[in-house]
């Protein structure tokens, strides 16, 4: 989202029991620990770090995939 740098890979398989904080940690490690990371599902819903990925999938999946957008600046919500 916005000016966030792209990752080398754009699809990942994750265990649905994990919390969103795991995605946030991975992105901070990939983008740089000094970067703020904002995560979004759907058209701008900003879930909290304690959301379970399976719950997000159940509510926001499209065609069997959960898309989580990320940014280094707050964009929606």
N, C-alpha and C positions, 0 to 999 in steps of 0.2 A: 504494500500500500504506500502510496506517495513516493518518498525518496528512499525507501528501505532497499538495501542491496539484495539482489537475488541470490538464492542458494545454488550450489552446484546441482543438487537434486531437488525436484519439486514434489515428489511423492514419497511418503514414508508409511510403513506398516507399524502400528503401535498396539500394545495390549490395551484393550478397552477398560481394564481395571485401574490403569494409571490415571493420575490427576493431571490437569492442564499445566501445573507447575513444572512437570517434566519437559513439556514442549518449550516452555519459557526458558528453562535452564539450558536446553539444547541450543535454542536460538541465541541466547546471550553468549554462549561459548563460541558459536559459529560467527556471530557478528562482532563480537568484542565485548568484554565485560563492562566497559564504560558506557555502553549503549542502553537506553531504555527500550523496552519491548512492549508493545501493545498488541493484544490478540483479539481477533474478531471472528464471529461465526455468522453465517447468513448475511443479511444486509446491514450489518453494523452492530449486532448484539455483542457486547463485550463481557464475556464470562469471567468470573473470578478464578483465581489460581487453584482453588480447591474443587472445582467442578471435575467430575469423573468423565473421562473421554467417552465411555459407552453412553452415558446420559446425553452428552452433546450429540453423539452420533444418532441416537434415537430421535432427537428433536430437530436436527439440522442436516441430516444426510440428504444428498441428492444423488440418485442413480447409484446407490451403494457406496458413496464416498462422503466423508466429512471434510469439508474445506475449511481450514483455519487460515485466515489472512493475518499478516503481521505488519507492523510498522514501527518505526523508531520515533514517530511523533504521533500524538493522539489525533485520530482522523474522524472517527464516527463515535456516536454514543454519548 
